[in-house]
Amino acid sequence: MKVYTSFEEVDKDLKALRLQKDIAREEIKLNYHYLKDDLGFLNLLGKTTGVVLKKILTFKIARKLFG
């Protein structure tokens, strides 16, 4: 436990802790927005469509080569 000798030290530490809390809160907000964008309907639809098209294309090429 830290022992303070003046109110200035207390104020300095409180200000630092407040800034750390604000930074953490902003990081949470950013992560939430990134997650929201990543899990958005259009984004998921686009990724799913890309995977499906790739599978279909692979299937058709394999069928032409070996079928």
DSSP file (Angstrom, degrees, kcal/mol; ACC not computed):
  #  RESIDUE AA STRUCTURE BP1 BP2  ACC     N-H-->O    O-->H-N    N-H-->O    O-->H-N    TCO  KAPPA ALPHA  PHI   PSI    X-CA   Y-CA   Z-CA
    1    1 A M              0   0    0      0, 0.0     2,-0.3     0, 0.0     0, 0.0   0.000 360.0 360.0 360.0 135.0    0.0    0.0    0.0
    2    2 A K        -     0   0    0      1,-0.0     2,-0.6     0, 0.0     0, 0.0  -0.615 360.0-145.4 -85.4 138.7    1.3    3.4   -0.9
    3    3 A V        -     0   0    0     -2,-0.3     2,-0.3     2,-0.0    -1,-0.0  -0.912  14.4-148.4-104.8 124.1    1.7    6.1    1.7
    4    4 A Y        -     0   0    0     -2,-0.6     3,-0.1     1,-0.1     4,-0.0  -0.698  15.9-171.5 -94.2 142.9    1.0    9.6    0.4
    5    5 A T  S    S+     0   0    0     -2,-0.3     2,-0.3     1,-0.2    -1,-0.1   0.524  71.4  22.3-108.1 -10.0    2.7   12.6    1.9
    6    6 A S  S  > S-     0   0    0      1,-0.1     4,-1.4     0, 0.0     3,-0.2  -0.988  71.3-117.9-152.4 161.4    0.7   15.3    0.1
    7    7 A F  H  > S+     0   0    0     -2,-0.3     4,-2.9     1,-0.2     5,-0.2   0.776 111.9  65.2 -69.5 -25.9   -2.6   15.9   -1.6
    8    8 A E  H  > S+     0   0    0      2,-0.2     4,-2.5     1,-0.2    -1,-0.2   0.899 101.2  49.3 -63.4 -39.8   -0.6   16.6   -4.9
    9    9 A E  H  > S+     0   0    0     -3,-0.2     4,-2.4     2,-0.2    -1,-0.2   0.906 111.9  48.5 -64.2 -41.5    0.5   13.0   -4.9
   10   10 A V  H  X S+     0   0    0     -4,-1.4     4,-2.7     2,-0.2    -2,-0.2   0.941 112.8  47.7 -63.4 -47.2   -3.0   11.8   -4.4
   11   11 A D  H  X S+     0   0    0     -4,-2.9     4,-2.4     1,-0.2    -2,-0.2   0.892 110.8  52.0 -61.4 -40.6   -4.3   14.1   -7.1
   12   12 A K  H  X S+     0   0    0     -4,-2.5     4,-2.2     2,-0.2    -1,-0.2   0.931 112.6  44.4 -62.3 -46.9   -1.6   13.0   -9.5
   13   13 A D  H  X S+     0   0    0     -4,-2.4     4,-2.5     2,-0.2    -2,-0.2   0.887 112.9  51.6 -66.7 -39.1   -2.4    9.3   -9.0
   14   14 A L  H  X S+     0   0    0     -4,-2.7     4,-2.3     2,-0.2    -1,-0.2   0.898 109.9  49.6 -63.8 -39.7   -6.1    9.9   -9.2
   15   15 A K  H  X S+     0   0    0     -4,-2.4     4,-2.3     2,-0.2    -2,-0.2   0.913 111.3  48.9 -65.0 -42.7   -5.6   11.7  -12.5
   16   16 A A  H  X S+     0   0    0     -4,-2.2     4,-2.3     1,-0.2    -2,-0.2   0.921 112.6  47.8 -62.7 -44.0   -3.5    8.9  -13.9
   17   17 A L  H  X S+     0   0    0     -4,-2.5     4,-2.3     2,-0.2    -2,-0.2   0.885 110.4  52.0 -65.0 -38.6   -6.1    6.3  -12.8
   18   18 A R  H  X S+     0   0    0     -4,-2.3     4,-2.4     2,-0.2    -1,-0.2   0.910 110.2  48.7 -63.5 -42.5   -8.9    8.3  -14.4
   19   19 A L  H  X S+     0   0    0     -4,-2.3     4,-2.5     2,-0.2    -2,-0.2   0.903 110.5  50.8 -65.2 -40.7   -6.9    8.5  -17.7
   20   20 A Q  H  X S+     0   0    0     -4,-2.3     4,-2.4     2,-0.2    -2,-0.2   0.900 110.8  49.4 -62.0 -40.6   -6.3    4.8  -17.6
   21   21 A K  H  X S+     0   0    0     -4,-2.3     4,-2.3     2,-0.2    -2,-0.2   0.912 111.1  49.3 -64.5 -43.0  -10.0    4.2  -17.0
   22   22 A D  H  X S+     0   0    0     -4,-2.4     4,-2.2     2,-0.2    -2,-0.2   0.896 111.1  49.6 -64.2 -40.6  -10.9    6.5  -19.9
   23   23 A I  H  X S+     0   0    0     -4,-2.5     4,-2.3     2,-0.2    -2,-0.2   0.929 111.3  49.0 -63.7 -44.9   -8.5    4.7  -22.2
   24   24 A A  H  X S+     0   0    0     -4,-2.4     4,-2.1     1,-0.2    -2,-0.2   0.898 110.3  51.5 -62.1 -40.6   -9.9    1.3  -21.3
   25   25 A R  H  X S+     0   0    0     -4,-2.3     4,-2.1     1,-0.2    -1,-0.2   0.909 110.2  48.5 -63.3 -42.6  -13.4    2.5  -21.9
   26   26 A E  H  X S+     0   0    0     -4,-2.2     4,-2.5     2,-0.2    -1,-0.2   0.876 109.3  52.9 -66.7 -36.8  -12.5    3.9  -25.3
   27   27 A E  H  X S+     0   0    0     -4,-2.3     4,-2.6     2,-0.2    -1,-0.2   0.896 108.5  50.6 -64.1 -39.6  -10.8    0.6  -26.2
   28   28 A I  H  X S+     0   0    0     -4,-2.1     4,-2.3     2,-0.2    -2,-0.2   0.914 109.9  50.2 -63.3 -42.6  -13.9   -1.3  -25.2
   29   29 A K  H  X S+     0   0    0     -4,-2.1     4,-2.3     2,-0.2    -2,-0.2   0.930 111.8  47.5 -61.5 -45.5  -16.0    1.0  -27.4
   30   30 A L  H  X S+     0   0    0     -4,-2.5     4,-2.6     1,-0.2     5,-0.2   0.928 111.9  49.6 -62.1 -45.3  -13.7    0.4  -30.4
   31   31 A N  H  X S+     0   0    0     -4,-2.6     4,-2.5     1,-0.2    -1,-0.2   0.886 109.9  52.1 -62.5 -37.8  -13.7   -3.3  -29.9
   32   32 A Y  H  X S+     0   0    0     -4,-2.3     4,-2.7     2,-0.2    -1,-0.2   0.925 110.9  46.8 -62.3 -45.0  -17.5   -3.3  -29.7
   33   33 A H  H  X S+     0   0    0     -4,-2.3     4,-2.3     2,-0.2    -2,-0.2   0.898 112.6  49.5 -67.1 -39.4  -17.7   -1.4  -33.0
   34   34 A Y  H  X S+     0   0    0     -4,-2.6     4,-2.6     2,-0.2    -2,-0.2   0.924 113.4  46.8 -63.5 -43.1  -15.2   -3.7  -34.7
   35   35 A L  H  X S+     0   0    0     -4,-2.5     4,-2.3     2,-0.2    -2,-0.2   0.911 110.9  51.9 -64.0 -42.6  -17.1   -6.8  -33.5
   36   36 A K  H  < S+     0   0    0     -4,-2.7    -1,-0.2     1,-0.2     4,-0.2   0.906 112.5  45.9 -61.2 -42.2  -20.4   -5.2  -34.6
   37   37 A D  H >< S+     0   0    0     -4,-2.3     3,-1.0     1,-0.2     6,-0.2   0.916 112.5  50.3 -66.3 -43.2  -19.0   -4.6  -38.1
   38   38 A D  H 3< S+     0   0    0     -4,-2.6    -2,-0.2     1,-0.2    -1,-0.2   0.847 116.3  41.2 -64.9 -34.1  -17.5   -8.1  -38.3
   39   39 A L  T 3< S+     0   0    0     -4,-2.3    -1,-0.2    -5,-0.2    -2,-0.2   0.295  87.3 128.2 -98.3   9.9  -20.7   -9.8  -37.3
   40   40 A G    <>  -     0   0    0     -3,-1.0     4,-2.7    -4,-0.2     5,-0.3  -0.284  69.4-116.3 -65.6 152.4  -22.9   -7.5  -39.4
   41   41 A F  H  > S+     0   0    0      1,-0.2     4,-2.8     2,-0.2     5,-0.2   0.919 112.8  45.8 -57.1 -50.2  -25.4   -9.2  -41.8
   42   42 A L  H  > S+     0   0    0      1,-0.2     4,-2.6     2,-0.2    -1,-0.2   0.878 113.2  50.2 -65.7 -37.2  -23.9   -7.8  -45.0
   43   43 A N  H  > S+     0   0    0     -6,-0.2     4,-2.3     2,-0.2    -1,-0.2   0.944 113.9  44.1 -65.5 -47.3  -20.4   -8.7  -43.9
   44   44 A L  H  X S+     0   0    0     -4,-2.7     4,-2.7     2,-0.2    -2,-0.2   0.896 113.7  51.7 -63.9 -39.6  -21.3  -12.3  -43.0
   45   45 A L  H  X S+     0   0    0     -4,-2.8     4,-2.8    -5,-0.3    -2,-0.2   0.918 109.9  49.4 -62.4 -43.7  -23.4  -12.6  -46.2
   46   46 A G  H  X S+     0   0    0     -4,-2.6     4,-2.1     2,-0.2    -2,-0.2   0.910 113.1  45.9 -62.6 -43.1  -20.4  -11.4  -48.2
   47   47 A K  H  X S+     0   0    0     -4,-2.3     4,-2.0     2,-0.2    -2,-0.2   0.917 114.5  48.0 -66.0 -43.2  -18.0  -13.9  -46.5
   48   48 A T  H  X S+     0   0    0     -4,-2.7     4,-2.6     1,-0.2    -2,-0.2   0.914 110.9  50.8 -64.1 -43.4  -20.5  -16.7  -46.9
   49   49 A T  H  X S+     0   0    0     -4,-2.8     4,-2.7     1,-0.2     5,-0.2   0.906 109.1  51.9 -61.3 -42.3  -21.1  -15.9  -50.6
   50   50 A G  H  X S+     0   0    0     -4,-2.1     4,-2.0     2,-0.2    -1,-0.2   0.906 111.5  46.1 -61.1 -42.8  -17.4  -15.9  -51.2
   51   51 A V  H  X S+     0   0    0     -4,-2.0     4,-2.2     2,-0.2    -2,-0.2   0.923 113.5  48.8 -67.0 -44.5  -16.9  -19.3  -49.6
   52   52 A V  H  X S+     0   0    0     -4,-2.6     4,-2.5     1,-0.2    -2,-0.2   0.926 111.8  48.8 -62.8 -45.0  -19.9  -20.8  -51.5
   53   53 A L  H  X S+     0   0    0     -4,-2.7     4,-2.7     1,-0.2    -1,-0.2   0.890 110.3  51.7 -62.8 -39.1  -18.7  -19.4  -54.8
   54   54 A K  H  X S+     0   0    0     -4,-2.0     4,-2.4    -5,-0.2    -1,-0.2   0.909 110.9  47.7 -64.0 -41.9  -15.2  -20.8  -54.3
   55   55 A K  H  X S+     0   0    0     -4,-2.2     4,-2.5     2,-0.2    -2,-0.2   0.914 112.9  48.4 -65.2 -43.1  -16.6  -24.2  -53.5
   56   56 A I  H  X S+     0   0    0     -4,-2.5     4,-2.6     2,-0.2    -2,-0.2   0.926 112.4  48.5 -63.1 -45.0  -18.9  -24.2  -56.5
   57   57 A L  H  X S+     0   0    0     -4,-2.7     4,-2.4     1,-0.2     5,-0.2   0.915 112.1  48.7 -62.4 -43.5  -16.0  -23.1  -58.8
   58   58 A T  H  X S+     0   0    0     -4,-2.4     4,-2.5     1,-0.2    -1,-0.2   0.910 111.8  50.0 -61.9 -42.7  -13.7  -25.8  -57.4
   59   59 A F  H  X S+     0   0    0     -4,-2.5     4,-2.2     2,-0.2    -2,-0.2   0.918 111.7  47.6 -62.5 -44.7  -16.4  -28.4  -57.9
   60   60 A K  H  X S+     0   0    0     -4,-2.6     4,-2.1     2,-0.2    -2,-0.2   0.893 112.7  48.4 -66.5 -40.0  -17.1  -27.3  -61.5
   61   61 A I  H  X S+     0   0    0     -4,-2.4     4,-2.4     2,-0.2     5,-0.2   0.930 112.6  48.2 -65.4 -44.5  -13.4  -27.3  -62.4
   62   62 A A  H  X S+     0   0    0     -4,-2.5     4,-2.7     1,-0.2     5,-0.3   0.879 111.0  51.7 -62.7 -37.5  -12.9  -30.7  -60.8
   63   63 A R  H  X S+     0   0    0     -4,-2.2     4,-1.8     2,-0.2    -1,-0.2   0.891 110.9  47.1 -66.7 -40.4  -15.9  -32.0  -62.7
   64   64 A K  H  < S+     0   0    0     -4,-2.1    -2,-0.2     2,-0.2    -1,-0.2   0.888 117.3  43.0 -67.8 -39.4  -14.5  -30.7  -66.0
   65   65 A L  H  < S+     0   0    0     -4,-2.4    -2,-0.2    -5,-0.2    -1,-0.2   0.904 132.1  19.9 -74.0 -40.9  -11.1  -32.2  -65.4
   66   66 A F  H  <        0   0    0     -4,-2.7    -2,-0.2    -5,-0.2    -3,-0.2   0.454 360.0 360.0-110.1  -2.5  -12.1  -35.5  -64.0
   67   67 A G     <        0   0    0     -4,-1.8    -3,-0.2    -5,-0.3    -2,-0.1   0.428 360.0 360.0-108.4 360.0  -15.7  -35.9  -65.3
